[in-house]
Amino acid sequence: MEKTKLGISISLLGGGLYFIGLMGLTPLIIAVGYVLVMEENQWLKRVAVKAVAVVLFFAILSNAVGLISDSSSFLTNLVALFRGSINLATVNRLVALLRTVISFASTLCLLLLGFKAMKMGDVSVGAVDKVIDKNR
């Protein structure tokens, strides 16, 4: 079993990167920075890049859905400016539901990738894998 410079197996560190992604982007960037600078294993470097890409993918998706809510707020304020009123509570509830679904999918994806990485495996995440392979 190949070890990292930290003395742990590369599969454990690879899985750990995905689990760190559950905590947030900042701790993940720090861990990935270590892997990219200090470690030599290509599989581990790919896992590091994929972990960041998956976290960013779901963050971008969540923020894109958030634009719907921001747009509805803008529309409400614009109508209120002209002394009208619009109730867009349904839109806001839909956006909240979509963000919850995205958060659930993100957590599930990172957990699945993390446990699979601990066995030196991988799970294909279509759009993310295509971007990584294209820019390799």
C-alpha positions in Angstrom: 0.0 0.0 0.0 1.5 3.3 -1.1 1.8 5.9 1.6 1.8 9.7 1.5 4.5 11.9 2.9 2.2 12.3 5.9 2.5 8.5 6.5 -1.1 7.6 5.7 -2.3 5.7 2.7 -3.1 7.6 -0.4 -6.6 6.1 -0.4 -7.3 7.4 3.1 -6.1 10.9 2.1 -8.1 10.7 -1.1 -11.3 9.9 0.7 -10.5 12.5 3.3 -10.3 15.2 0.7 -13.9 14.5 -0.3 -14.9 14.5 3.4 -13.1 17.8 4.0 -15.1 19.1 1.1 -18.2 18.6 3.2 -16.8 21.1 5.8 -16.3 23.9 3.3 -14.2 25.2 0.5 -11.5 26.9 2.6 -10.3 23.7 4.4 -10.5 21.8 1.1 -8.4 24.3 -0.7 -5.7 24.1 2.0 -5.7 20.3 1.9 -5.7 20.2 -1.9 -2.9 22.7 -2.0 -0.8 20.4 0.2 -1.6 17.4 -2.1 -0.7 19.3 -5.3 2.5 20.7 -3.9 3.9 17.9 -1.7 2.5 14.6 -3.1 3.6 12.9 -6.2 0.9 10.3 -6.8 -1.1 11.2 -9.9 -4.3 9.4 -8.7 -4.2 11.5 -5.5 -3.7 14.7 -7.4 -6.7 13.9 -9.7 -8.8 13.2 -6.6 -7.8 16.5 -5.2 -8.7 18.4 -8.3 -12.0 16.5 -8.6 -12.9 17.2 -5.0 -12.6 20.9 -5.6 -14.4 20.7 -8.9 -17.4 18.8 -7.3 -17.7 21.3 -4.5 -17.5 24.3 -6.9 -20.0 22.6 -9.3 -22.6 22.3 -6.6 -21.8 25.9 -5.3 -22.3 27.3 -8.8 -25.5 25.3 -9.2 -26.8 26.6 -5.9 -26.0 30.2 -6.7 -27.6 29.9 -10.1 -30.8 28.8 -8.4 -30.4 31.7 -6.0 -30.5 34.1 -9.0 -34.2 33.1 -9.3 -34.8 34.3 -5.8 -32.8 37.5 -6.4 -34.7 38.2 -9.6 -38.0 37.7 -7.9 -37.0 40.1 -5.1 -35.9 42.7 -7.8 -39.3 42.3 -9.5 -41.2 42.7 -6.2 -39.2 45.9 -5.4 -39.7 47.2 -8.9 -43.5 46.7 -8.8 -43.6 48.1 -5.2 -41.9 51.2 -6.6 -45.0 51.9 -8.7 -47.3 51.3 -5.8 -48.3 47.8 -6.8 -47.8 44.5 -5.0 -46.8 41.0 -6.0 -46.5 38.1 -3.7 -43.8 35.8 -4.9 -43.7 33.5 -1.8 -44.2 30.5 -4.0 -41.1 31.3 -6.0 -39.1 31.7 -2.9 -40.4 28.4 -1.5 -39.5 26.7 -4.8 -36.0 28.2 -4.7 -35.6 27.0 -1.1 -36.7 23.5 -2.1 -34.2 23.5 -5.0 -31.4 24.6 -2.8 -32.2 21.9 -0.3 -32.2 19.3 -3.1 -28.8 20.6 -4.3 -27.4 20.5 -0.8 -28.6 17.0 -0.3 -27.2 15.9 -3.7 -23.8 17.6 -2.9 -23.5 15.8 0.4 -24.5 12.5 -1.0 -22.1 12.9 -3.9 -19.2 13.8 -1.7 -19.9 11.0 0.7 -20.1 8.5 -2.1 -16.9 9.7 -3.7 -15.1 9.7 -0.4 -16.0 6.2 0.5 -15.3 5.0 -3.0 -11.9 6.8 -2.9 -11.0 5.0 0.3 -11.0 1.8 -1.8 -9.1 3.5 -4.6 -12.2 3.7 -6.7 -14.0 6.5 -8.5 -17.6 7.5 -9.3 -18.2 9.3 -12.5 -19.6 12.7 -12.1 -20.3 13.4 -15.8 -19.9 17.2 -16.3 -17.1 17.4 -13.7 -15.1 14.5 -15.1 -15.4 15.9 -18.7 -14.0 19.3 -17.6 -11.1 17.7 -15.7 -10.2 15.4 -18.6 -10.5 18.2 -21.1 -8.1 20.4 -19.1 -5.6 17.8 -18.1 
